[in-house]
Amino acid sequence: MPRKELVGKVVSNKMQKTVVVAVEGLASHKKYEKPMLQTRKFKAHDPESKCQLGDRVRLRECRPLSKEKRWLVIDVVHGEEALSEIGEVGNL
């Protein structure tokens, strides 16, 4: 089974080897069916502590590393590549 991948923005890097990444996506309202922007936050493992605040990063699902950490930072995405990746993520 392929592992999920997401692209998001680093909103916190205050923990050792851990970053908090906000992932945005469109979801429709159940009753009114209006598309709404939905933001979810994921804690991800950053083994080299290379992510800075505001970076766009690609995450990959992995085994549970702690109580809340189930994602791994694959790489930092730059410029136009980040914008095209966001469109491919789809619904959360």
PDB file of N, CA, C and O in Angstrom:
ATOM      1  N   MET A   1       0.840  -1.174   0.000  1.00  0.00           N
ATOM      2  CA  MET A   1       0.000   0.000   0.000  1.00  0.00           C
ATOM      3  C   MET A   1       0.891   1.245   0.000  1.00  0.00           C
ATOM      4  O   MET A   1       1.763   1.377   0.859  1.00  0.00           O
ATOM      5  N   PRO A   2       0.682   2.160  -0.954  1.00  0.00           N
ATOM      6  CA  PRO A   2       1.524   3.359  -0.997  1.00  0.00           C
ATOM      7  C   PRO A   2       1.241   4.284   0.185  1.00  0.00           C
ATOM      8  O   PRO A   2       0.112   4.367   0.668  1.00  0.00           O
ATOM      9  N   ARG A   3       2.269   4.966   0.633  1.00  0.00           N
ATOM     10  CA  ARG A   3       2.121   5.872   1.767  1.00  0.00           C
ATOM     11  C   ARG A   3       1.655   7.234   1.277  1.00  0.00           C
ATOM     12  O   ARG A   3       2.008   7.661   0.178  1.00  0.00           O
ATOM     13  N   LYS A   4       0.867   7.907   2.089  1.00  0.00           N
ATOM     14  CA  LYS A   4       0.337   9.217   1.730  1.00  0.00           C
ATOM     15  C   LYS A   4       1.448  10.253   1.776  1.00  0.00           C
ATOM     16  O   LYS A   4       2.379  10.157   2.575  1.00  0.00           O
ATOM     17  N   GLU A   5       1.329  11.250   0.896  1.00  0.00           N
ATOM     18  CA  GLU A   5       2.251  12.379   0.901  1.00  0.00           C
ATOM     19  C   GLU A   5       1.447  13.664   0.917  1.00  0.00           C
ATOM     20  O   GLU A   5       0.424  13.773   0.241  1.00  0.00           O
ATOM     21  N   LEU A   6       1.909  14.635   1.689  1.00  0.00           N
ATOM     22  CA  LEU A   6       1.255  15.933   1.800  1.00  0.00           C
ATOM     23  C   LEU A   6       2.294  17.032   1.654  1.00  0.00           C
ATOM     24  O   LEU A   6       3.481  16.814   1.895  1.00  0.00           O
ATOM     25  N   VAL A   7       1.835  18.226   1.254  1.00  0.00           N
ATOM     26  CA  VAL A   7       2.697  19.400   1.200  1.00  0.00           C
ATOM     27  C   VAL A   7       2.077  20.461   2.088  1.00  0.00           C
ATOM     28  O   VAL A   7       0.881  20.736   1.990  1.00  0.00           O
ATOM     29  N   GLY A   8       2.886  21.062   2.959  1.00  0.00           N
ATOM     30  CA  GLY A   8       2.372  22.073   3.866  1.00  0.00           C
ATOM     31  C   GLY A   8       3.442  23.068   4.264  1.00  0.00           C
ATOM     32  O   GLY A   8       4.578  23.011   3.793  1.00  0.00           O
ATOM     33  N   LYS A   9       3.053  23.982   5.142  1.00  0.00           N
ATOM     34  CA  LYS A   9       3.926  25.064   5.579  1.00  0.00           C
ATOM     35  C   LYS A   9       4.303  24.845   7.041  1.00  0.00           C
ATOM     36  O   LYS A   9       3.448  24.519   7.864  1.00  0.00           O
ATOM     37  N   VAL A  10       5.580  25.026   7.362  1.00  0.00           N
ATOM     38  CA  VAL A  10       6.062  24.861   8.733  1.00  0.00           C
ATOM     39  C   VAL A  10       5.582  26.056   9.566  1.00  0.00           C
ATOM     40  O   VAL A  10       5.877  27.206   9.242  1.00  0.00           O
ATOM     41  N   VAL A  11       4.836  25.768  10.646  1.00  0.00           N
ATOM     42  CA  VAL A  11       4.331  26.830  11.518  1.00  0.00           C
ATOM     43  C   VAL A  11       5.037  26.845  12.871  1.00  0.00           C
ATOM     44  O   VAL A  11       4.907  27.815  13.618  1.00  0.00           O
ATOM     45  N   SER A  12       5.782  25.789  13.200  1.00  0.00           N
ATOM     46  CA  SER A  12       6.536  25.765  14.455  1.00  0.00           C
ATOM     47  C   SER A  12       7.697  24.782  14.330  1.00  0.00           C
ATOM     48  O   SER A  12       7.547  23.685  13.792  1.00  0.00           O
ATOM     49  N   ASN A  13       8.860  25.200  14.840  1.00  0.00           N
ATOM     50  CA  ASN A  13      10.025  24.311  14.875  1.00  0.00           C
ATOM     51  C   ASN A  13      10.722  24.406  16.233  1.00  0.00           C
ATOM     52  O   ASN A  13      11.947  24.327  16.314  1.00  0.00           O
ATOM     53  N   LYS A  14       9.942  24.573  17.287  1.00  0.00           N
ATOM     54  CA  LYS A  14      10.501  24.783  18.624  1.00  0.00           C
ATOM     55  C   LYS A  14      10.900  23.497  19.330  1.00  0.00           C
ATOM     56  O   LYS A  14      11.583  23.546  20.353  1.00  0.00           O
ATOM     57  N   MET A  15      10.490  22.344  18.806  1.00  0.00           N
ATOM     58  CA  MET A  15      10.828  21.070  19.438  1.00  0.00           C
ATOM     59  C   MET A  15      12.059  20.463  18.770  1.00  0.00           C
ATOM     60  O   MET A  15      12.367  20.780  17.621  1.00  0.00           O
ATOM     61  N   GLN A  16      12.757  19.596  19.487  1.00  0.00           N
ATOM     62  CA  GLN A  16      13.927  18.942  18.917  1.00  0.00           C
ATOM     63  C   GLN A  16      13.489  17.901  17.902  1.00  0.00           C
ATOM     64  O   GLN A  16      12.683  17.025  18.215  1.00  0.00           O
ATOM     65  N   LYS A  17      14.021  17.993  16.680  1.00  0.00           N
ATOM     66  CA  LYS A  17      13.771  17.044  15.598  1.00  0.00           C
ATOM     67  C   LYS A  17      12.286  16.881  15.260  1.00  0.00           C
ATOM     68  O   LYS A  17      11.886  15.851  14.717  1.00  0.00           O
ATOM     69  N   THR A  18      11.475  17.883  15.576  1.00  0.00           N
ATOM     70  CA  THR A  18      10.045  17.838  15.284  1.00  0.00           C
ATOM     71  C   THR A  18       9.593  19.198  14.780  1.00  0.00           C
ATOM     72  O   THR A  18      10.007  20.231  15.307  1.00  0.00           O
ATOM     73  N   VAL A  19       8.738  19.199  13.753  1.00  0.00           N
ATOM     74  CA  VAL A  19       8.132  20.429  13.257  1.00  0.00           C
ATOM     75  C   VAL A  19       6.620  20.245  13.204  1.00  0.00           C
ATOM     76  O   VAL A  19       6.122  19.127  13.067  1.00  0.00           O
ATOM     77  N   VAL A  20       5.902  21.353  13.314  1.00  0.00           N
ATOM     78  CA  VAL A  20       4.454  21.341  13.138  1.00  0.00           C
ATOM     79  C   VAL A  20       4.184  21.937  11.767  1.00  0.00           C
ATOM     80  O   VAL A  20       4.617  23.050  11.469  1.00  0.00           O
ATOM     81  N   VAL A  21       3.458  21.184  10.925  1.00  0.00           N
ATOM     82  CA  VAL A  21       3.200  21.588   9.551  1.00  0.00           C
ATOM     83  C   VAL A  21       1.700  21.772   9.361  1.00  0.00           C
ATOM     84  O   VAL A  21       0.913  20.890   9.705  1.00  0.00           O
ATOM     85  N   ALA A  22       1.302  22.929   8.809  1.00  0.00           N
ATOM     86  CA  ALA A  22      -0.103  23.201   8.498  1.00  0.00           C
ATOM     87  C   ALA A  22      -0.348  22.841   7.037  1.00  0.00           C
ATOM     88  O   ALA A  22       0.336  23.339   6.143  1.00  0.00           O
ATOM     89  N   VAL A  23      -1.328  21.974   6.805  1.00  0.00           N
ATOM     90  CA  VAL A  23      -1.681  21.539   5.452  1.00  0.00           C
ATOM     91  C   VAL A  23      -3.070  22.078   5.139  1.00  0.00           C
ATOM     92  O   VAL A  23      -4.018  21.844   5.890  1.00  0.00           O
ATOM     93  N   GLU A  24      -3.188  22.802   4.023  1.00  0.00           N
ATOM     94  CA  GLU A  24      -4.468  23.378   3.626  1.00  0.00           C
ATOM     95  C   GLU A  24      -5.081  22.570   2.499  1.00  0.00           C
ATOM     96  O   GLU A  24      -4.379  22.034   1.642  1.00  0.00           O
ATOM     97  N   GLY A  25      -6.397  22.492   2.515  1.00  0.00           N
ATOM     98  CA  GLY A  25      -7.110  21.792   1.456  1.00  0.00           C
ATOM     99  C   GLY A  25      -8.539  22.285   1.389  1.00  0.00           C
ATOM    100  O   GLY A  25      -9.032  22.903   2.333  1.00  0.00           O
ATOM    101  N   LEU A  26      -9.208  22.017   0.279  1.00  0.00           N
ATOM    102  CA  LEU A  26     -10.600  22.404   0.125  1.00  0.00           C
ATOM    103  C   LEU A  26     -11.498  21.236   0.489  1.00  0.00           C
ATOM    104  O   LEU A  26     -11.262  20.101   0.074  1.00  0.00           O
ATOM    105  N   ALA A  27     -12.528  21.527   1.267  1.00  0.00           N
ATOM    106  CA  ALA A  27     -13.526  20.524   1.618  1.00  0.00           C
ATOM    107  C   ALA A  27     -14.884  21.195   1.490  1.00  0.00           C
ATOM    108  O   ALA A  27     -15.031  22.370   1.826  1.00  0.00           O
ATOM    109  N   SER A  28     -15.872  20.460   1.008  1.00  0.00           N
ATOM    110  CA  SER A  28     -17.192  21.061   0.861  1.00  0.00           C
ATOM    111  C   SER A  28     -18.002  20.866   2.138  1.00  0.00           C
ATOM    112  O   SER A  28     -17.902  19.835   2.804  1.00  0.00           O
ATOM    113  N   HIS A  29     -18.802  21.869   2.463  1.00  0.00           N
ATOM    114  CA  HIS A  29     -19.669  21.827   3.636  1.00  0.00           C
ATOM    115  C   HIS A  29     -20.734  20.761   3.422  1.00  0.00           C
ATOM    116  O   HIS A  29     -21.282  20.647   2.326  1.00  0.00           O
ATOM    117  N   LYS A  30     -21.034  19.977   4.458  1.00  0.00           N
ATOM    118  CA  LYS A  30     -21.975  18.863   4.307  1.00  0.00           C
ATOM    119  C   LYS A  30     -23.358  19.319   3.864  1.00  0.00           C
ATOM    120  O   LYS A  30     -23.944  18.733   2.954  1.00  0.00           O
ATOM    121  N   LYS A  31     -23.875  20.351   4.494  1.00  0.00           N
ATOM    122  CA  LYS A  31     -25.242  20.779   4.202  1.00  0.00           C
ATOM    123  C   LYS A  31     -25.308  21.732   3.018  1.00  0.00           C
ATOM    124  O   LYS A  31     -26.129  21.549   2.119  1.00  0.00           O
ATOM    125  N   TYR A  32     -24.447  22.752   3.009  1.00  0.00           N
ATOM    126  CA  TYR A  32     -24.544  23.810   2.007  1.00  0.00           C
ATOM    127  C   TYR A  32     -23.665  23.576   0.783  1.00  0.00           C
ATOM    128  O   TYR A  32     -23.809  24.273  -0.221  1.00  0.00           O
ATOM    129  N   GLU A  33     -22.766  22.614   0.853  1.00  0.00           N
ATOM    130  CA  GLU A  33     -21.887  22.231  -0.251  1.00  0.00           C
ATOM    131  C   GLU A  33     -20.997  23.363  -0.753  1.00  0.00           C
ATOM    132  O   GLU A  33     -20.525  23.335  -1.889  1.00  0.00           O
ATOM    133  N   LYS A  34     -20.774  24.351   0.097  1.00  0.00           N
ATOM    134  CA  LYS A  34     -19.873  25.440  -0.263  1.00  0.00           C
ATOM    135  C   LYS A  34     -18.439  24.985  -0.016  1.00  0.00           C
ATOM    136  O   LYS A  34     -18.143  24.442   1.049  1.00  0.00           O
ATOM    137  N   PRO A  35     -17.540  25.197  -0.982  1.00  0.00           N
ATOM    138  CA  PRO A  35     -16.141  24.826  -0.737  1.00  0.00           C
ATOM    139  C   PRO A  35     -15.526  25.734   0.335  1.00  0.00           C
ATOM    140  O   PRO A  35     -15.599  26.961   0.252  1.00  0.00           O
ATOM    141  N   MET A  36     -14.929  25.107   1.324  1.00  0.00           N
ATOM    142  CA  MET A  36     -14.335  25.850   2.429  1.00  0.00           C
ATOM    143  C   MET A  36     -12.875  25.440   2.591  1.00  0.00           C
ATOM    144  O   MET A  36     -12.511  24.283   2.379  1.00  0.00           O
ATOM    145  N   LEU A  37     -12.049  26.411   2.970  1.00  0.00           N
ATOM    146  CA  LEU A  37     -10.639  26.135   3.205  1.00  0.00           C
ATOM    147  C   LEU A  37     -10.492  25.465   4.564  1.00  0.00           C
ATOM    148  O   LEU A  37     -10.940  25.994   5.582  1.00  0.00           O
ATOM    149  N   GLN A  38      -9.860  24.296   4.570  1.00  0.00           N
ATOM    150  CA  GLN A  38      -9.677  23.535   5.798  1.00  0.00           C
ATOM    151  C   GLN A  38      -8.178  23.414   6.071  1.00  0.00           C
ATOM    152  O   GLN A  38      -7.414  23.020   5.190  1.00  0.00           O
ATOM    153  N   THR A  39      -7.759  23.751   7.286  1.00  0.00           N
ATOM    154  CA  THR A  39      -6.353  23.660   7.669  1.00  0.00           C
ATOM    155  C   THR A  39      -6.203  22.624   8.771  1.00  0.00           C
ATOM    156  O   THR A  39      -6.911  22.661   9.778  1.00  0.00           O
ATOM    157  N   ARG A  40      -5.269  21.696   8.566  1.00  0.00           N
ATOM    158  CA  ARG A  40      -4.968  20.690   9.588  1.00  0.00           C
ATOM    159  C   ARG A  40      -3.492  20.788   9.926  1.00  0.00           C
ATOM    160  O   ARG A  40      -2.667  21.088   9.063  1.00  0.00           O
ATOM    161  N   LYS A  41      -3.161  20.531  11.192  1.00  0.00           N
ATOM    162  CA  LYS A  41      -1.771  20.583  11.635  1.00  0.00           C
ATOM    163  C   LYS A  41      -1.283  19.179  11.947  1.00  0.00           C
ATOM    164  O   LYS A  41      -1.965  18.399  12.611  1.00  0.00           O
ATOM    165  N   PHE A  42      -0.084  18.872  11.456  1.00  0.00           N
ATOM    166  CA  PHE A  42       0.534  17.572  11.682  1.00  0.00           C
ATOM    167  C   PHE A  42       1.904  17.783  12.308  1.00  0.00           C
ATOM    168  O   PHE A  42       2.630  18.702  11.929  1.00  0.00           O
ATOM    169  N   LYS A  43       2.258  16.932  13.268  1.00  0.00           N
ATOM    170  CA  LYS A  43       3.616  16.930  13.807  1.00  0.00           C
ATOM    171  C   LYS A  43       4.422  15.948  12.974  1.00  0.00           C
ATOM    172  O   LYS A  43       3.994  14.818  12.743  1.00  0.00           O
ATOM    173  N   ALA A  44       5.598  16.389  12.522  1.00  0.00           N
ATOM    174  CA  ALA A  44       6.418  15.568  11.640  1.00  0.00           C
ATOM    175  C   ALA A  44       7.846  15.490  12.164  1.00  0.00           C
ATOM    176  O   ALA A  44       8.341  16.419  12.802  1.00  0.00           O
ATOM    177  N   HIS A  45       8.499  14.363  11.884  1.00  0.00           N
ATOM    178  CA  HIS A  45       9.879  14.131  12.305  1.00  0.00           C
ATOM    179  C   HIS A  45      10.825  14.797  11.317  1.00  0.00           C
ATOM    180  O   HIS A  45      10.746  14.555  10.112  1.00  0.00           O
ATOM    181  N   ASP A  46      11.713  15.629  11.824  1.00  0.00           N
ATOM    182  CA  ASP A  46      12.726  16.325  11.028  1.00  0.00           C
ATOM    183  C   ASP A  46      14.087  15.935  11.593  1.00  0.00           C
ATOM    184  O   ASP A  46      14.624  16.653  12.435  1.00  0.00           O
ATOM    185  N   PRO A  47      14.666  14.800  11.145  1.00  0.00           N
ATOM    186  CA  PRO A  47      15.869  14.259  11.789  1.00  0.00           C
ATOM    187  C   PRO A  47      17.071  15.196  11.778  1.00  0.00           C
ATOM    188  O   PRO A  47      17.881  15.160  12.704  1.00  0.00           O
ATOM    189  N   GLU A  48      17.206  16.036  10.747  1.00  0.00           N
ATOM    190  CA  GLU A  48      18.372  16.913  10.650  1.00  0.00           C
ATOM    191  C   GLU A  48      18.078  18.323  11.151  1.00  0.00           C
ATOM    192  O   GLU A  48      18.966  19.176  11.131  1.00  0.00           O
ATOM    193  N   SER A  49      16.868  18.583  11.594  1.00  0.00           N
ATOM    194  CA  SER A  49      16.432  19.915  12.051  1.00  0.00           C
ATOM    195  C   SER A  49      16.759  20.990  11.018  1.00  0.00           C
ATOM    196  O   SER A  49      17.270  22.055  11.364  1.00  0.00           O
ATOM    197  N   LYS A  50      16.464  20.709   9.747  1.00  0.00           N
ATOM    198  CA  LYS A  50      16.793  21.637   8.667  1.00  0.00           C
ATOM    199  C   LYS A  50      15.645  22.574   8.311  1.00  0.00           C
ATOM    200  O   LYS A  50      15.864  23.552   7.595  1.00  0.00           O
ATOM    201  N   CYS A  51      14.434  22.313   8.782  1.00  0.00           N
ATOM    202  CA  CYS A  51      13.272  23.131   8.434  1.00  0.00           C
ATOM    203  C   CYS A  51      13.241  24.416   9.246  1.00  0.00           C
ATOM    204  O   CYS A  51      13.475  24.413  10.455  1.00  0.00           O
ATOM    205  N   GLN A  52      12.949  25.515   8.559  1.00  0.00           N
ATOM    206  CA  GLN A  52      12.803  26.811   9.202  1.00  0.00           C
ATOM    207  C   GLN A  52      11.342  27.236   9.153  1.00  0.00           C
ATOM    208  O   GLN A  52      10.561  26.697   8.369  1.00  0.00           O
ATOM    209  N   LEU A  53      10.979  28.184   9.975  1.00  0.00           N
ATOM    210  CA  LEU A  53       9.622  28.700  10.023  1.00  0.00           C
ATOM    211  C   LEU A  53       9.233  29.258   8.651  1.00  0.00           C
ATOM    212  O   LEU A  53       9.980  30.050   8.077  1.00  0.00           O
ATOM    213  N   GLY A  54       8.087  28.861   8.122  1.00  0.00           N
ATOM    214  CA  GLY A  54       7.604  29.362   6.839  1.00  0.00           C
ATOM    215  C   GLY A  54       7.997  28.520   5.642  1.00  0.00           C
ATOM    216  O   GLY A  54       7.512  28.783   4.541  1.00  0.00           O
ATOM    217  N   ASP A  55       8.852  27.518   5.802  1.00  0.00           N
ATOM    218  CA  ASP A  55       9.257  26.653   4.686  1.00  0.00           C
ATOM    219  C   ASP A  55       8.087  25.805   4.211  1.00  0.00           C
ATOM    220  O   ASP A  55       7.245  25.394   5.010  1.00  0.00           O
ATOM    221  N   ARG A  56       8.035  25.544   2.907  1.00  0.00           N
ATOM    222  CA  ARG A  56       7.095  24.570   2.350  1.00  0.00           C
ATOM    223  C   ARG A  56       7.814  23.228   2.344  1.00  0.00           C
ATOM    224  O   ARG A  56       8.917  23.113   1.810  1.00  0.00           O
ATOM    225  N   VAL A  57       7.188  22.211   2.937  1.00  0.00           N
ATOM    226  CA  VAL A  57       7.824  20.901   3.042  1.00  0.00           C
ATOM    227  C   VAL A  57       6.893  19.809   2.535  1.00  0.00           C
ATOM    228  O   VAL A  57       5.671  19.961   2.537  1.00  0.00           O
ATOM    229  N   ARG A  58       7.494  18.707   2.103  1.00  0.00           N
ATOM    230  CA  ARG A  58       6.742  17.521   1.683  1.00  0.00           C
ATOM    231  C   ARG A  58       6.837  16.492   2.805  1.00  0.00           C
ATOM    232  O   ARG A  58       7.927  16.193   3.294  1.00  0.00           O
ATOM    233  N   LEU A  59       5.685  15.953   3.209  1.00  0.00           N
ATOM    234  CA  LEU A  59       5.618  14.965   4.282  1.00  0.00           C
ATOM    235  C   LEU A  59       5.230  13.613   3.720  1.00  0.00           C
ATOM    236  O   LEU A  59       4.515  13.531   2.722  1.00  0.00           O
ATOM    237  N   ARG A  60       5.703  12.545   4.363  1.00  0.00           N
ATOM    238  CA  ARG A  60       5.311  11.180   4.010  1.00  0.00           C
ATOM    239  C   ARG A  60       4.867  10.462   5.278  1.00  0.00           C
ATOM    240  O   ARG A  60       5.497  10.584   6.328  1.00  0.00           O
ATOM    241  N   GLU A  61       3.790   9.724   5.167  1.00  0.00           N
ATOM    242  CA  GLU A  61       3.268   8.964   6.295  1.00  0.00           C
ATOM    243  C   GLU A  61       4.270   7.874   6.682  1.00  0.00           C
ATOM    244  O   GLU A  61       4.911   7.276   5.818  1.00  0.00           O
ATOM    245  N   CYS A  62       4.400   7.622   7.987  1.00  0.00           N
ATOM    246  CA  CYS A  62       5.319   6.576   8.453  1.00  0.00           C
ATOM    247  C   CYS A  62       4.738   5.920   9.702  1.00  0.00           C
ATOM    248  O   CYS A  62       3.634   6.251  10.132  1.00  0.00           O
ATOM    249  N   ARG A  63       5.481   5.002  10.269  1.00  0.00           N
ATOM    250  CA  ARG A  63       5.038   4.326  11.494  1.00  0.00           C
ATOM    251  C   ARG A  63       4.973   5.350  12.628  1.00  0.00           C
ATOM    252  O   ARG A  63       5.622   6.393  12.547  1.00  0.00           O
ATOM    253  N   PRO A  64       4.209   5.076  13.671  1.00  0.00           N
ATOM    254  CA  PRO A  64       4.158   6.010  14.798  1.00  0.00           C
ATOM    255  C   PRO A  64       5.531   6.164  15.461  1.00  0.00           C
ATOM    256  O   PRO A  64       6.143   5.182  15.883  1.00  0.00           O
ATOM    257  N   LEU A  65       5.997   7.397  15.544  1.00  0.00           N
ATOM    258  CA  LEU A  65       7.291   7.684  16.159  1.00  0.00           C
ATOM    259  C   LEU A  65       7.133   8.159  17.600  1.00  0.00           C
ATOM    260  O   LEU A  65       8.070   8.062  18.393  1.00  0.00           O
ATOM    261  N   SER A  66       5.963   8.667  17.936  1.00  0.00           N
ATOM    262  CA  SER A  66       5.633   9.076  19.302  1.00  0.00           C
ATOM    263  C   SER A  66       4.112   9.125  19.398  1.00  0.00           C
ATOM    264  O   SER A  66       3.412   8.648  18.505  1.00  0.00           O
ATOM    265  N   LYS A  67       3.611   9.695  20.473  1.00  0.00           N
ATOM    266  CA  LYS A  67       2.161   9.738  20.678  1.00  0.00           C
ATOM    267  C   LYS A  67       1.442  10.479  19.545  1.00  0.00           C
ATOM    268  O   LYS A  67       0.352  10.071  19.141  1.00  0.00           O
ATOM    269  N   GLU A  68       2.033  11.555  19.030  1.00  0.00           N
ATOM    270  CA  GLU A  68       1.373  12.367  18.007  1.00  0.00           C
ATOM    271  C   GLU A  68       2.113  12.415  16.675  1.00  0.00           C
ATOM    272  O   GLU A  68       1.561  12.918  15.697  1.00  0.00           O
ATOM    273  N   LYS A  69       3.344  11.911  16.604  1.00  0.00           N
ATOM    274  CA  LYS A  69       4.152  12.013  15.379  1.00  0.00           C
ATOM    275  C   LYS A  69       3.988  10.777  14.514  1.00  0.00           C
ATOM    276  O   LYS A  69       4.369   9.675  14.907  1.00  0.00           O
ATOM    277  N   ARG A  70       3.405  10.974  13.305  1.00  0.00           N
ATOM    278  CA  ARG A  70       3.232   9.877  12.352  1.00  0.00           C
ATOM    279  C   ARG A  70       3.637  10.278  10.938  1.00  0.00           C
ATOM    280  O   ARG A  70       3.288   9.592   9.978  1.00  0.00           O
ATOM    281  N   TRP A  71       4.368  11.378  10.802  1.00  0.00           N
ATOM    282  CA  TRP A  71       4.777  11.888   9.502  1.00  0.00           C
ATOM    283  C   TRP A  71       6.274  12.164   9.517  1.00  0.00           C
ATOM    284  O   TRP A  71       6.853  12.450  10.565  1.00  0.00           O
ATOM    285  N   LEU A  72       6.893  12.076   8.344  1.00  0.00           N
ATOM    286  CA  LEU A  72       8.327  12.287   8.181  1.00  0.00           C
ATOM    287  C   LEU A  72       8.541  13.366   7.128  1.00  0.00           C
ATOM    288  O   LEU A  72       7.910  13.332   6.072  1.00  0.00           O
ATOM    289  N   VAL A  73       9.424  14.324   7.405  1.00  0.00           N
ATOM    290  CA  VAL A  73       9.746  15.369   6.431  1.00  0.00           C
ATOM    291  C   VAL A  73      10.657  14.760   5.374  1.00  0.00           C
ATOM    292  O   VAL A  73      11.752  14.287   5.679  1.00  0.00           O
ATOM    293  N   ILE A  74      10.190  14.775   4.119  1.00  0.00           N
ATOM    294  CA  ILE A  74      10.973  14.211   3.015  1.00  0.00           C
ATOM    295  C   ILE A  74      11.949  15.248   2.474  1.00  0.00           C
ATOM    296  O   ILE A  74      13.148  14.984   2.382  1.00  0.00           O
ATOM    297  N   ASP A  75      11.439  16.433   2.114  1.00  0.00           N
ATOM    298  CA  ASP A  75      12.312  17.491   1.628  1.00  0.00           C
ATOM    299  C   ASP A  75      11.608  18.835   1.717  1.00  0.00           C
ATOM    300  O   ASP A  75      10.401  18.916   1.943  1.00  0.00           O
ATOM    301  N   VAL A  76      12.405  19.896   1.532  1.00  0.00           N
ATOM    302  CA  VAL A  76      11.871  21.252   1.503  1.00  0.00           C
ATOM    303  C   VAL A  76      11.581  21.575   0.047  1.00  0.00           C
ATOM    304  O   VAL A  76      12.454  21.446  -0.811  1.00  0.00           O
ATOM    305  N   VAL A  77      10.345  21.998  -0.230  1.00  0.00           N
ATOM    306  CA  VAL A  77       9.913  22.288  -1.597  1.00  0.00           C
ATOM    307  C   VAL A  77      10.058  23.786  -1.822  1.00  0.00           C
ATOM    308  O   VAL A  77       9.721  24.579  -0.942  1.00  0.00           O
ATOM    309  N   HIS A  78      10.560  24.185  -2.999  1.00  0.00           N
ATOM    310  CA  HIS A  78      10.823  25.594  -3.273  1.00  0.00           C
ATOM    311  C   HIS A  78       9.980  26.109  -4.435  1.00  0.00           C
ATOM    312  O   HIS A  78       9.673  25.365  -5.366  1.00  0.00           O
ATOM    313  N   GLY A  79       9.610  27.381  -4.375  1.00  0.00           N
ATOM    314  CA  GLY A  79       9.025  28.143  -5.477  1.00  0.00           C
ATOM    315  C   GLY A  79       7.826  27.540  -6.165  1.00  0.00           C
ATOM    316  O   GLY A  79       6.865  27.133  -5.512  1.00  0.00           O
ATOM    317  N   GLU A  80       7.880  27.481  -7.509  1.00  0.00           N
ATOM    318  CA  GLU A  80       6.763  27.018  -8.323  1.00  0.00           C
ATOM    319  C   GLU A  80       6.452  25.551  -8.071  1.00  0.00           C
ATOM    320  O   GLU A  80       5.303  25.129  -8.197  1.00  0.00           O
ATOM    321  N   GLU A  81       7.456  24.780  -7.721  1.00  0.00           N
ATOM    322  CA  GLU A  81       7.244  23.365  -7.416  1.00  0.00           C
ATOM    323  C   GLU A  81       6.267  23.217  -6.250  1.00  0.00           C
ATOM    324  O   GLU A  81       5.439  22.306  -6.245  1.00  0.00           O
ATOM    325  N   ALA A  82       6.363  24.108  -5.267  1.00  0.00           N
ATOM    326  CA  ALA A  82       5.467  24.060  -4.103  1.00  0.00           C
ATOM    327  C   ALA A  82       4.035  24.340  -4.514  1.00  0.00           C
ATOM    328  O   ALA A  82       3.116  23.677  -4.033  1.00  0.00           O
ATOM    329  N   LEU A  83       3.827  25.311  -5.396  1.00  0.00           N
ATOM    330  CA  LEU A  83       2.473  25.658  -5.822  1.00  0.00           C
ATOM    331  C   LEU A  83       1.826  24.529  -6.596  1.00  0.00           C
ATOM    332  O   LEU A  83       0.634  24.273  -6.423  1.00  0.00           O
ATOM    333  N   SER A  84       2.583  23.839  -7.454  1.00  0.00           N
ATOM    334  CA  SER A  84       2.008  22.726  -8.210  1.00  0.00           C
ATOM    335  C   SER A  84       1.706  21.543  -7.293  1.00  0.00           C
ATOM    336  O   SER A  84       0.726  20.831  -7.513  1.00  0.00           O
ATOM    337  N   GLU A  85       2.526  21.324  -6.273  1.00  0.00           N
ATOM    338  CA  GLU A  85       2.296  20.228  -5.333  1.00  0.00           C
ATOM    339  C   GLU A  85       1.035  20.455  -4.512  1.00  0.00           C
ATOM    340  O   GLU A  85       0.314  19.503  -4.216  1.00  0.00           O
ATOM    341  N   ILE A  86       0.759  21.697  -4.143  1.00  0.00           N
ATOM    342  CA  ILE A  86      -0.419  21.993  -3.326  1.00  0.00           C
ATOM    343  C   ILE A  86      -1.683  21.623  -4.079  1.00  0.00           C
ATOM    344  O   ILE A  86      -2.628  21.105  -3.483  1.00  0.00           O
ATOM    345  N   GLY A  87      -1.715  21.878  -5.370  1.00  0.00           N
ATOM    346  CA  GLY A  87      -2.892  21.536  -6.163  1.00  0.00           C
ATOM    347  C   GLY A  87      -3.123  20.046  -6.256  1.00  0.00           C
ATOM    348  O   GLY A  87      -4.267  19.618  -6.413  1.00  0.00           O
ATOM    349  N   GLU A  88      -2.078  19.239  -6.165  1.00  0.00           N
ATOM    350  CA  GLU A  88      -2.202  17.790  -6.293  1.00  0.00           C
ATOM    351  C   GLU A  88      -2.649  17.119  -5.004  1.00  0.00           C
ATOM    352  O   GLU A  88      -3.089  15.969  -5.034  1.00  0.00           O
ATOM    353  N   VAL A  89      -2.550  17.803  -3.885  1.00  0.00           N
ATOM    354  CA  VAL A  89      -2.878  17.191  -2.599  1.00  0.00           C
ATOM    355  C   VAL A  89      -4.354  16.849  -2.522  1.00  0.00           C
ATOM    356  O   VAL A  89      -4.704  15.761  -2.065  1.00  0.00           O
ATOM    357  N   GLY A  90      -5.231  17.748  -2.958  1.00  0.00           N
ATOM    358  CA  GLY A  90      -6.671  17.479  -2.934  1.00  0.00           C
ATOM    359  C   GLY A  90      -7.256  17.601  -1.547  1.00  0.00           C
ATOM    360  O   GLY A  90      -6.763  18.360  -0.713  1.00  0.00           O
ATOM    361  N   ASN A  91      -8.313  16.845  -1.310  1.00  0.00           N
ATOM    362  CA  ASN A  91      -9.011  16.918  -0.021  1.00  0.00           C
ATOM    363  C   ASN A  91      -8.226  16.211   1.062  1.00  0.00           C
ATOM    364  O   ASN A  91      -7.468  15.277   0.796  1.00  0.00           O
ATOM    365  N   LEU A  92      -8.420  16.671   2.287  1.00  0.00           N
ATOM    366  CA  LEU A  92      -7.732  16.068   3.429  1.00  0.00           C
ATOM    367  C   LEU A  92      -8.482  14.890   3.935  1.00  0.00           C
ATOM    368  O   LEU A  92      -8.054  14.252   4.897  1.00  0.00           O
TER     369      LEU A  92
END
